[in-house]
Amino acid sequence: MAELRCRKILFFGCLAAVTCGMMYAVYLYTYHERKFWFSSRQELEREITFQGGSGLYYYYYKHMLTAPSFERGIYELMRDNRTVSGQTINAVERLSLYPELITSLLYRITGSQDVIEPVYFYIGVVFGLQAVYVTALFVSSWVMSGTCVAGILAVAWYVINRPDTTKVDYAIPLRDNWALPYFSCQVAALTGFLSNNINSASEMFCYLLMSATTFTFILVWEHSHYVLFIQGLALFLLDSFDLVPSRKMADIHKVYLSSLFLAYVLQFQNPALLSSPLLSLLISSVLARYFQVERASDLLCETKWQDFVTNRLLCQECFQTPSQDFFLRLTQASVLPFYLLVLLICLISTLQTIYRRLSGEPMKMNLRLEDGRIGEQPEVIYHVFHTMLFGALAMVFEGMKYLWTPYVCMFTAFGVCSPELWVTLFRWLRLKSIHPVVLALILSTAVPTIIGFSLWREYFPRVIAELSELQEFYDPDTVELMNWIKTHAPMAAVFAGSPQLLGSVKLCSGWTVTSLPLYSDIDLLRRSEDTYQVYAMRSAEDVYKILSLHKTSYVIIEESLCNELSHTKGCRIKDLLDIANSHVVYDKGEMYSFSKHGRFCHEIKMNYSPYTNYFSRVFWNRSYHVYKVNSVISFQY
């Protein structure tokens, strides 16, 4: 009878998890359609909606579909000489294109050509992965708390805090959106694997799932091994205090090492994996159970970048400290207050467990509810360390919030729905008027119910309004520019401009460009610095020589960068260039730009010599000016 009841609970819990995931995918699709009017757009306008340079990845997906065969498509991508001027690159290696390869293969073998357009198949796969993401968060919270109510609450908080949990709204093809669902599945599998209350069959399933998702996570995202390094630190702390059986830690090490090795092979002997802090941590854990903290500095950079490149990276939004609005949003959604309460209780209980272990007291393997020892469950201890480590980074770097906030939602939902957490608290308070277990069972039901109704009342109308409101995303100047490039530029033309714009140029036209919107490739970053010189205070001859070095045929000047306004002092592109080119003077703490040459992007619009000697304007609108780089210099006075 008890076994039948457990099966029913498992069935309905899995059904609820899958339903939440599917509803979230439908929500994303509907929101995307209402925001961009996607179905009523022409193909060019659809492609422009892939913002932030992320459209470059979609270009390679299109290329794979237009190739005569899948094998031929891979061959062309591995020897791509039509993307970056003057270079033949392995695009699969440099851009981590395995998601596009797999998606294009699925599109071919499933016979979807007659059923769905390629772009809808592509975004459908990404939205499907987001469904897997929230389903895994549901499962993690459910496994730790023992109730699927925690999973529903975790998903609700995740959706409500969507601006701080995902980037899928505005840049679908980004590697993060492909990789993080696998990391979420890996964390869910790890949570089950660490649990003491798990049978051998379930443990094996968790181990296999953890192995597959860890490998896939490393394969599809070039920064994944840094994320796993932070996770490895959390597991290292568990191992250091003997809070988890050594057998399980050895199995986890095998997963990490085998995944790194396979990814190293499939990523064309990627040297970053051999020098990754994760590998250093694993080796040191196995050999001596200590590690060098200095390796963590690799999280910030692999190369000693200087001047413009360094300053530009540090000015990126992801490297800024979080704004007060971020914490305000979490507080308004009631996540942050309950998170701090749950974390405090679990942390204190974990410290008590560590103290008992250091005193020689063994851990209890079969905890009862009335014991009130939430911090003696290995999966809970792991998540305490996990959320603290990622939280510490999120307090420093804005970009880390996308790795921290989803697990804040999951961890908080587990805590408020867990009777064990409330019993732990009431044991400390030594309640005498009412039995701690009874009160804990009441609160673990009442608190999430009250939170749920509050969220329903406050946020459900907003979600419905979001899906009902017709938004408009239209960029006529960019559409006009792309149409001009496709109709007027010769096939052999090479375009220079900002990396984000060049990503769109490559996607919409297929023409060769001088650089790509990648921040992990030092060569491309240096090329971007060269093409950005059109916004510096440089002479026409200097800029001409730089652009000619990269075999540039046309250069695109953006009004938004030439006349850029920014609240972050010294972080405008032209400010960074002036600093790098030593074109600044300081007076009484203020920075002023100074050079014998005017700013190129302003001066060239005046249409006088020597600028007309080197460049000829061939297209312009309110946002863009396109100049042909003259192959024969004509001297006009």
BAGUGU-726154 format. One record per residue (C-alpha): residue in three letters; x, y, z. Coordinates in steps of 0.1 Angstrom, whole numbers, padded with zeros to 4 digits, always signed. Layout:
<recs>
ALAXYZ/...
</recs>
This chain:
<recs>
MET+0000+0000+0000/ALA+0028+0024+0009/GLU+0047+0015-0023/LEU+0016+0023-0044/ARG+0012+0056-0026/CYS+0048+0065-0033/ARG+0043+0057-0070/LYS+0013+0079-0072/ILE+0032+0108-0056/LEU+0061+0103-0079/PHE+0037+0102-0110/PHE+0018+0133-0101/GLY+0050+0151-0091/CYS+0067+0143-0124/LEU+0035+0153-0142/ALA+0035+0186-0124/ALA+0072+0192-0132/VAL+0067+0185-0169/THR+0036+0206-0170/CYS+0054+0236-0155/GLY+0082+0232-0180/MET+0058+0230-0210/MET+0037+0260-0197/TYR+0069+0280-0194/ALA+0080+0271-0230/VAL+0045+0282-0243/TYR+0048+0314-0223/LEU+0082+0322-0238/TYR+0070+0315-0273/THR+0039+0337-0268/TYR+0058+0365-0252/HIS+0084+0364-0280/GLU+0057+0365-0307/ARG+0039+0395-0290/LYS+0072+0414-0285/PHE+0086+0410-0320/TRP+0055+0402-0341/PHE+0077+0374-0353/SER+0052+0355-0375/SER+0043+0387-0395/ARG+0079+0397-0402/GLN+0100+0391-0433/GLU+0130+0369-0429/LEU+0155+0398-0427/GLU+0135+0416-0400/ARG+0133+0383-0380/GLU+0170+0379-0381/ILE+0176+0414-0369/THR+0157+0406-0337/PHE+0186+0384-0326/GLN+0203+0412-0307/GLY+0238+0417-0291/GLY+0257+0400-0319/SER+0240+0367-0311/GLY+0227+0364-0346/LEU+0261+0352-0358/TYR+0253+0317-0343/TYR+0221+0316-0362/TYR+0240+0323-0394/TYR+0259+0291-0391/TYR+0227+0272-0384/LYS+0214+0285-0417/HIS+0246+0276-0434/MET+0244+0240-0422/LEU+0209+0238-0437/THR+0219+0252-0471/ALA+0249+0229-0474/PRO+0246+0200-0498/SER+0250+0175-0469/PHE+0256+0176-0432/GLU+0291+0163-0437/ARG+0299+0190-0463/GLY+0285+0216-0440/ILE+0308+0206-0411/TYR+0338+0205-0435/GLU+0331+0241-0447/LEU+0327+0254-0411/MET+0360+0238-0400/ARG+0377+0256-0429/ASP+0358+0288-0430/ASN+0376+0315-0450/ARG+0345+0337-0457/THR+0338+0350-0423/VAL+0369+0369-0409/SER+0389+0387-0435/GLY+0424+0373-0442/GLN+0419+0343-0420/THR+0407+0307-0424/ILE+0391+0297-0391/ASN+0376+0266-0375/ALA+0342+0281-0367/VAL+0331+0250-0348/GLU+0360+0254-0325/ARG+0362+0292-0322/LEU+0324+0298-0317/SER+0314+0266-0299/LEU+0289+0257-0327/TYR+0279+0222-0315/PRO+0243+0234-0306/GLU+0239+0246-0342/LEU+0253+0214-0356/ILE+0230+0192-0336/THR+0199+0214-0342/SER+0205+0214-0380/LEU+0210+0176-0379/LEU+0177+0172-0360/TYR+0160+0195-0385/ARG+0173+0173-0414/ILE+0166+0138-0400/THR+0132+0146-0386/GLY+0119+0157-0420/SER+0109+0191-0405/GLN+0115+0209-0438/ASP+0079+0205-0449/VAL+0064+0212-0415/ILE+0081+0241-0399/GLU+0104+0270-0410/PRO+0141+0267-0399/VAL+0139+0298-0376/TYR+0109+0284-0357/PHE+0126+0251-0353/TYR+0157+0268-0339/ILE+0139+0290-0314/GLY+0116+0261-0305/VAL+0146+0240-0295/VAL+0160+0269-0273/PHE+0126+0274-0257/GLY+0123+0236-0252/LEU+0156+0237-0233/GLN+0143+0265-0211/ALA+0114+0242-0203/VAL+0140+0216-0192/TYR+0157+0243-0172/VAL+0127+0251-0150/THR+0117+0214-0148/ALA+0152+0206-0133/LEU+0148+0235-0108/PHE+0114+0220-0099/VAL+0129+0186-0094/SER+0158+0199-0072/SER+0134+0218-0049/TRP+0111+0188-0048/VAL+0138+0163-0040/MET+0152+0184-0011/SER+0118+0194+0005/GLY+0098+0162-0003/THR+0069+0181-0017/CYS+0061+0192-0053/VAL+0046+0225-0039/ALA+0082+0236-0035/GLY+0088+0229-0072/ILE+0058+0249-0082/LEU+0069+0278-0060/ALA+0104+0277-0074/VAL+0091+0279-0110/ALA+0068+0308-0101/TRP+0096+0328-0086/TYR+0119+0320-0116/VAL+0093+0333-0141/ILE+0085+0364-0120/ASN+0122+0373-0118/ARG+0128+0365-0154/PRO+0149+0397-0161/ASP+0174+0384-0135/THR+0172+0347-0142/THR+0177+0344-0180/LYS+0188+0363-0212/VAL+0166+0343-0235/ASP+0142+0372-0239/TYR+0164+0393-0261/ALA+0193+0371-0273/ILE+0180+0336-0280/PRO+0212+0321-0297/LEU+0236+0330-0269/ARG+0257+0300-0256/ASP+0243+0306-0220/ASN+0208+0298-0232/TRP+0219+0265-0246/ALA+0242+0255-0218/LEU+0225+0265-0185/PRO+0196+0240-0189/TYR+0222+0212-0189/PHE+0238+0227-0158/SER+0204+0228-0141/CYS+0199+0191-0149/GLN+0234+0184-0136/VAL+0226+0201-0103/ALA+0193+0182-0100/ALA+0211+0149-0107/LEU+0239+0158-0082/THR+0212+0167-0056/GLY+0197+0133-0059/PHE+0231+0116-0060/LEU+0242+0132-0027/SER+0211+0123-0009/ASN+0213+0095+0018/ASN+0177+0085+0012/ILE+0182+0070-0023/ASN+0182+0034-0035/SER+0209+0019-0058/ALA+0189+0021-0090/SER+0180+0058-0084/GLU+0216+0065-0075/MET+0228+0050-0108/PHE+0203+0069-0128/CYS+0214+0102-0111/TYR+0251+0093-0118/LEU+0244+0086-0155/LEU+0224+0118-0159/MET+0250+0138-0141/SER+0277+0123-0164/ALA+0258+0131-0196/THR+0248+0167-0186/THR+0283+0176-0173/PHE+0298+0165-0206/THR+0272+0184-0227/PHE+0275+0215-0205/ILE+0313+0216-0211/LEU+0309+0209-0248/VAL+0285+0237-0257/TRP+0298+0266-0236/GLU+0334+0278-0235/HIS+0331+0292-0200/SER+0314+0261-0185/HIS+0346+0248-0168/TYR+0348+0280-0147/VAL+0312+0274-0135/LEU+0321+0238-0126/PHE+0351+0251-0108/ILE+0329+0270-0084/GLN+0307+0239-0080/GLY+0338+0219-0074/LEU+0348+0242-0046/ALA+0314+0236-0029/LEU+0320+0198-0033/PHE+0356+0202-0020/LEU+0343+0217+0012/LEU+0319+0188+0017/ASP+0348+0164+0012/SER+0371+0183+0034/PHE+0348+0180+0064/ASP+0338+0144+0056/LEU+0302+0154+0050/VAL+0297+0130+0021/PRO+0309+0094+0016/SER+0343+0093-0001/ARG+0329+0068-0026/LYS+0305+0094-0039/MET+0332+0120-0041/ALA+0354+0096-0061/ASP+0325+0090-0085/ILE+0319+0128-0090/HIS+0356+0132-0097/LYS+0354+0106-0124/VAL+0325+0124-0140/TYR+0345+0157-0140/LEU+0376+0141-0154/SER+0359+0120-0181/SER+0338+0150-0192/LEU+0368+0172-0194/PHE+0387+0146-0214/LEU+0359+0140-0239/ALA+0352+0177-0243/TYR+0390+0183-0249/VAL+0389+0158-0277/LEU+0357+0171-0293/GLN+0368+0207-0289/PHE+0399+0201-0310/GLN+0423+0198-0281/ASN+0412+0231-0265/PRO+0441+0242-0243/ALA+0418+0262-0221/LEU+0405+0229-0206/LEU+0440+0217-0198/SER+0447+0250-0179/SER+0413+0253-0164/PRO+0410+0258-0126/LEU+0386+0229-0125/LEU+0413+0204-0136/SER+0437+0220-0111/LEU+0412+0215-0083/LEU+0405+0179-0092/ILE+0441+0170-0093/SER+0449+0187-0061/SER+0418+0171-0044/VAL+0429+0137-0055/LEU+0465+0141-0045/ALA+0466+0162-0014/ARG+0430+0175-0006/TYR+0441+0210-0009/PHE+0442+0235-0038/GLN+0459+0268-0047/VAL+0435+0297-0044/GLU+0456+0317-0069/ARG+0441+0296-0097/ALA+0408+0313-0091/SER+0422+0344-0107/ASP+0418+0325-0141/LEU+0381+0332-0138/LEU+0386+0367-0149/CYS+0410+0363-0177/GLU+0433+0339-0195/THR+0456+0364-0210/LYS+0472+0396-0197/TRP+0451+0420-0217/GLN+0460+0457-0215/ASP+0448+0491-0225/PHE+0416+0492-0247/VAL+0408+0455-0245/THR+0411+0453-0207/ASN+0392+0485-0201/ARG+0365+0475-0226/LEU+0359+0442-0209/LEU+0358+0458-0175/CYS+0332+0482-0188/GLN+0309+0454-0199/GLU+0276+0453-0179/CYS+0284+0417-0167/PHE+0315+0430-0149/GLN+0297+0458-0131/THR+0284+0455-0096/PRO+0246+0447-0093/SER+0223+0477-0091/GLN+0200+0484-0062/ASP+0171+0477-0086/PHE+0182+0440-0087/PHE+0178+0436-0050/LEU+0146+0456-0049/ARG+0130+0433-0075/LEU+0140+0402-0055/THR+0126+0418-0024/GLN+0093+0428-0040/ALA+0088+0393-0052/SER+0094+0381-0016/VAL+0123+0359-0026/LEU+0152+0378-0009/PRO+0137+0380+0026/PHE+0128+0343+0027/TYR+0161+0334+0011/LEU+0181+0351+0038/LEU+0160+0333+0065/VAL+0164+0299+0049/LEU+0201+0304+0043/LEU+0207+0315+0078/ILE+0190+0285+0093/CYS+0207+0260+0070/LEU+0241+0277+0074/ILE+0239+0276+0112/SER+0228+0240+0112/THR+0256+0231+0087/LEU+0282+0247+0110/GLN+0268+0227+0139/THR+0272+0195+0117/ILE+0308+0205+0108/TYR+0316+0211+0145/ARG+0302+0176+0154/ARG+0323+0160+0126/LEU+0354+0178+0138/SER+0347+0165+0173/GLY+0346+0129+0160/GLU+0308+0124+0160/PRO+0296+0104+0130/MET+0268+0118+0107/LYS+0234+0102+0111/MET+0224+0085+0079/ASN+0187+0080+0087/LEU+0175+0113+0100/ARG+0140+0116+0114/LEU+0118+0147+0111/GLU+0118+0153+0149/ASP+0157+0154+0149/GLY+0157+0189+0136/ARG+0190+0186+0118/ILE+0185+0201+0083/GLY+0222+0208+0080/GLU+0231+0172+0083/GLN+0217+0163+0048/PRO+0245+0163+0023/GLU+0224+0177-0005/VAL+0213+0206+0016/ILE+0249+0213+0027/TYR+0260+0213-0009/HIS+0233+0239-0019/VAL+0243+0261+0011/PHE+0279+0262-0002/HIS+0267+0264-0038/THR+0245+0294-0033/MET+0270+0312-0010/LEU+0299+0309-0035/PHE+0278+0319-0065/GLY+0262+0346-0044/ALA+0295+0361-0035/LEU+0304+0364-0071/ALA+0270+0378-0080/MET+0276+0406-0054/VAL+0307+0416-0074/PHE+0297+0409-0110/GLU+0263+0417-0125/GLY+0266+0388-0151/MET+0268+0362-0123/LYS+0232+0369-0113/TYR+0220+0346-0141/LEU+0239+0317-0124/TRP+0228+0327-0089/THR+0192+0339-0090/PRO+0176+0307-0104/TYR+0191+0287-0075/VAL+0180+0314-0050/CYS+0144+0308-0062/MET+0149+0270-0060/PHE+0167+0270-0026/THR+0142+0294-0010/ALA+0112+0274-0023/PHE+0127+0243-0008/GLY+0133+0260+0026/VAL+0098+0274+0031/CYS+0082+0241+0021/SER+0105+0219+0042/PRO+0092+0207+0076/GLU+0128+0198+0085/LEU+0138+0234+0083/TRP+0110+0246+0105/VAL+0116+0218+0130/THR+0153+0228+0131/LEU+0143+0264+0139/PHE+0118+0254+0166/ARG+0143+0230+0182/TRP+0166+0260+0187/LEU+0138+0281+0201/ARG+0128+0253+0226/LEU+0090+0257+0221/LYS+0070+0242+0249/SER+0034+0254+0242/ILE+0031+0233+0210/HIS+0050+0204+0196/PRO+0077+0215+0171/VAL+0068+0189+0145/VAL+0031+0198+0145/LEU+0039+0235+0141/ALA+0065+0228+0114/LEU+0040+0208+0094/ILE+0015+0236+0097/LEU+0040+0263+0086/SER+0055+0243+0058/THR+0020+0242+0043/ALA+0007+0276+0054/VAL+0037+0298+0044/PRO+0040+0286+0008/THR+0003+0288+0004/ILE+0003+0325+0016/ILE+0032+0333-0006/GLY+0015+0316-0036/PHE-0017+0335-0032/SER+0003+0367-0028/LEU+0023+0361-0060/TRP-0009+0351-0078/ARG-0026+0383-0068/GLU+0003+0406-0075/TYR+0020+0391-0106/PHE-0005+0369-0125/PRO-0023+0400-0139/ARG+0011+0414-0150/VAL+0019+0382-0168/ILE-0014+0381-0186/ALA-0010+0418-0195/GLU+0025+0410-0208/LEU+0011+0383-0231/SER-0019+0404-0242/GLU+0000+0436-0250/LEU+0012+0440-0285/GLN+0048+0454-0284/GLU+0066+0467-0314/PHE+0103+0460-0322/TYR+0112+0476-0355/ASP+0145+0490-0366/PRO+0140+0505-0401/ASP+0175+0520-0403/THR+0191+0486-0398/VAL+0168+0469-0422/GLU+0176+0496-0448/LEU+0213+0491-0442/MET+0211+0453-0446/ASN+0191+0456-0478/TRP+0216+0480-0492/ILE+0245+0456-0484/LYS+0227+0427-0500/THR+0218+0446-0532/HIS+0248+0469-0537/ALA+0279+0454-0522/PRO+0300+0430-0543/MET+0304+0394-0532/ALA+0340+0399-0523/ALA+0334+0429-0501/VAL+0348+0431-0466/PHE+0330+0451-0439/ALA+0344+0468-0408/GLY+0324+0482-0379/SER+0314+0474-0344/PRO+0315+0436-0336/GLN+0278+0435-0327/LEU+0268+0451-0360/LEU+0291+0429-0379/GLY+0274+0399-0364/SER+0241+0411-0380/VAL+0259+0419-0413/LYS+0272+0383-0414/LEU+0238+0369-0406/CYS+0218+0389-0430/SER+0241+0390-0459/GLY+0268+0364-0455/TRP+0295+0389-0464/THR+0331+0388-0449/VAL+0337+0409-0419/THR+0369+0421-0401/SER+0359+0410-0366/LEU+0332+0390-0346/PRO+0313+0397-0314/LEU+0334+0373-0293/TYR+0350+0382-0259/SER+0370+0351-0254/ASP+0393+0354-0285/ILE+0422+0378-0280/ASP+0429+0380-0318/LEU+0393+0391-0325/LEU+0394+0416-0296/ARG+0425+0432-0311/ARG+0409+0433-0345/SER+0378+0450-0329/GLU+0402+0476-0313/ASP+0415+0484-0348/THR+0381+0488-0364/TYR+0369+0509-0335/GLN+0396+0535-0344/VAL+0370+0552-0366/TYR+0357+0567-0333/ALA+0391+0578-0321/MET+0409+0611-0326/ARG+0431+0598-0354/SER+0441+0611-0388/ALA+0424+0599-0420/GLU+0457+0583-0431/ASP+0461+0564-0399/VAL+0426+0550-0401/TYR+0430+0542-0437/LYS+0462+0522-0431/ILE+0445+0502-0402/LEU+0415+0493-0423/SER+0436+0484-0453/LEU+0456+0461-0431/HIS+0425+0441-0426/LYS+0415+0442-0463/THR+0385+0464-0456/SER+0362+0474-0485/TYR+0336+0493-0466/VAL+0335+0507-0431/ILE+0302+0513-0412/ILE+0300+0542-0388/GLU+0272+0542-0362/GLU+0257+0574-0349/SER+0249+0557-0316/LEU+0287+0552-0310/CYS+0299+0584-0325/ASN+0276+0604-0303/GLU+0274+0579-0274/LEU+0260+0590-0241/SER+0268+0569-0210/HIS+0262+0572-0173/THR+0294+0551-0166/LYS+0322+0576-0167/GLY+0350+0566-0191/CYS+0332+0536-0205/ARG+0321+0550-0238/ILE+0340+0535-0268/LYS+0355+0569-0277/ASP+0366+0574-0241/LEU+0383+0540-0240/LEU+0401+0547-0273/ASP+0413+0581-0261/ILE+0428+0565-0230/ALA+0444+0537-0251/ASN+0458+0562-0276/SER+0470+0586-0249/HIS+0447+0613-0261/VAL+0435+0624-0227/VAL+0447+0651-0202/TYR+0436+0653-0166/ASP+0429+0686-0148/LYS+0416+0688-0112/GLY+0404+0652-0113/GLU+0385+0656-0146/MET+0394+0638-0179/TYR+0395+0657-0211/SER+0402+0644-0246/PHE+0429+0662-0266/SER+0446+0655-0300/LYS+0458+0675-0330/HIS+0433+0655-0350/GLY+0395+0658-0347/ARG+0374+0627-0340/PHE+0374+0607-0372/CYS+0337+0598-0372/HIS+0328+0635-0370/GLU+0354+0648-0393/ILE+0347+0624-0421/LYS+0311+0636-0424/MET+0323+0671-0433/ASN+0333+0657-0467/TYR+0366+0675-0471/SER+0402+0666-0478/PRO+0421+0645-0467/TYR+0391+0623-0457/THR+0376+0623-0492/ASN+0410+0612-0505/TYR+0408+0579-0487/PHE+0370+0573-0482/SER+0339+0578-0503/ARG+0304+0578-0487/VAL+0281+0553-0505/PHE+0252+0550-0481/TRP+0237+0569-0451/ASN+0206+0572-0430/ARG+0198+0585-0395/SER+0218+0557-0378/TYR+0245+0546-0402/HIS+0271+0560-0426/VAL+0288+0535-0450/TYR+0321+0546-0466/LYS+0340+0528-0493/VAL+0377+0524-0486/ASN+0393+0537-0518/SER+0416+0512-0534/VAL+0432+0541-0553/ILE+0438+0572-0533/SER+0427+0604-0550/PHE+0442+0636-0537/GLN+0417+0665-0537/TYR+0423+0699-0523/
</recs>
